[in-house]
Amino acid sequence: MFKILKNLSPYKWMVAAVFGLIFIQSMSDLFLPTLMSDIIDKGVVPGKLSYIWKVGGWMLLVSALGALASVTASYYSSKAAIGLGRDIREKVFEHVERFSLNEFDQVGTASLITRTTNDITQVQQVVIMMLRMVISAPIMLAGGIIMAVSKDARLSLVIVVTLPVLVASILLILYKAVPLFKMVQKKLDRMNLVLRENLTGIRVIRAFNRESEEKERLQHANKDLRDVSIRVNRIMAFMMPIMMLVMNLTIVGIIWFGGMRIDNGSMQIGDLMAFTQYAMQIMFALVMSSMMFVMVPRAAVSAGRINEVLEIQPAIEDKGTARADADPGTLEFDQVTFSYPGAEAPALSSISFKARAGEITAIIGGTGSGKSTLLQLIPRFYDCSEGTIRLNGVDIESAPQDEIRSKIGYVPQKAVLFTGTIAENIRYGKPNALDEEIQYAAAIAQAEDFILKMKDGYDSLLEQGGSNLSGGQKQRLSIARAIVRKPDVYLFDDSFSALDFKTDARLRTALKEETKNATVLLVAQRVSTVMDADRIIVLENGKMAGMGTHEELLETNEVYREIALSQLTEEEIA
């Protein structure tokens, strides 16, 4: 929690102002019972109306000052806490953006969303309370005790007896509740995960008529969260009745013994009323503290979860400042081996090849052979375990990540589009691209025909994830986004799978001319897509089973021949 609170340093003057204002408010609250005591003992009892008006005026002035200080303190405490929440969200987001895919797998997307929203909100709320109560409660507690003792030291014994009972009750309840707060956040993570999977996978769920099973799964996650929340709230529900019981018994005791002291002339009525007010202030200071003790443990859990994210060091860091332009348009794998964390066997083993500008290198193989993994090593989504990858003649680990990625046009296996216009999505590859460049890229990607048929053309709005487009249309926009960038190396990760054969052929013809000064790495499942490549790499179980042209592999490589025969007729192969 203290690590998170260090982020309040930009708001130190606001925090100082809040503490000063709360001090003024607390002093006002402590002064009022004494003024009331004076009115009763020196004004009401003797019947001095002028004294009542005089001291009553002072009471109004002190109350107004306290109210003004309280309102201003609330404003500044809220402003500081909301600013803290904003800063932490930005900090977490910027830190998470540096994560490799390993770290995303480690924490989980659903948990990252919960930590960035719900957990930070919890911290934000408790900071508002802390800024007001961290100074108010101790002043009211200490001040109330001092003033109560000054009014009647003997009667203060009633408070001395009841305070330990109240404190012990609060501590016992918190001892039971704090572990459950951690469980609540974990259950919330789980519910968010299930809900996210249901929303993103709604088409699959409906296609397989699994609505009832998914509803059951969400109900189970929701029930777990509800049960834990009820348990913790049931425990916390005891706090207020216990506190009110102790407070009321304390007031009864004060009035009982105070009445006796008034009877024997040891105390005045005004002092008893003031003493009662101070006792209430002492009790309410403990109530405020207990409310803090309720929220702080939960916020501490949330703060710990936020710190967990901030303390994760990305596995992939910039190790050098080399420029990736020594040999433009070249890509080389030199004995590259890669293993996923915790995997029993490497996903890729001893991969070596070199591709030059103007060449198309295709990668083909069965499911799980490591095709997509190979492509993900180039933009450093993961770092290879052994060996070296050189882009434009430079080891990618000796150059900044931004430098490496600026040379790459990457089209993922699953087309990812963002909410906005078609033009904005294509311009994502080059933020300063002109309209003519966007239109040219769309034409090369064979997307122009369907874009112009849409009502607003390039200004047509896409829904979340491009859900108002077909799979092939989304793929073509993803390809256009890479083309507009004019990169040195194109990475196509099975990016033509949703295209019909005619569109596929037209697109590859257009790309051949467009990419004549760049290296193209093409992952594909269809032999017809790779057969014209300058070089075809055959992968099997993460190892190179062969490399050559289509004709060479048909003659010399059994794995490639089996793939070709499964897709093409003997006449097409010939």
Buried (B, 14 or more C-beta within 10 A) or exposed (E): BEEBBEBBEEBEEBBEBBBBBBBBBBBBBBBBBBBBBBBBBBBBEEEBEEBBEBBBEBBEEBBEBBEBBBEBBBBBBBBBBBBBBEBBBEBBEEBBEBBBEBBEEEBBEBBBBBBBEBBBBBBBBBBBBBBBBBBBBBBBBBBBBEBBBBBBEEBBEBBEEBBEBBBEBBEBBBEBBBEBBBBBBBBBBBBBBBBEBBEEEEEEBEEEEBEEEBEEBBEEBBEBBEEBBEBBEEBBEBBEEBBEEBBEBBBEBBBEBBEEBBEEEEBBBBBBBBBBBBBBBBBBBBBBBBBBBBBBBBBBBBBBBBBEBBEBEBBBEBBEEBEBBEBBBBBBBBEBBBBBEEEEEBBBBBBEBBBBBBBBBBBBBBEEBBBBBBBBBBBBBBBBBBBBBBBBBBBBBBBBBEBBBEBBBBBBBEBBBEEEBBBBBBBBBBEEBEEEBBBBBBBBBBBBEBBEEBEEBBEBEBEEBBEBBEEBBBBBBBBBBBBBBBBBBBBBBBBBBBBEEEBBBBBBEBBEEBBEEBBBBBBBBBBBBBBBBEBBBBBBBBBBBBBBBBEBBBEEBEBBBEBBEEEBEEEEBE
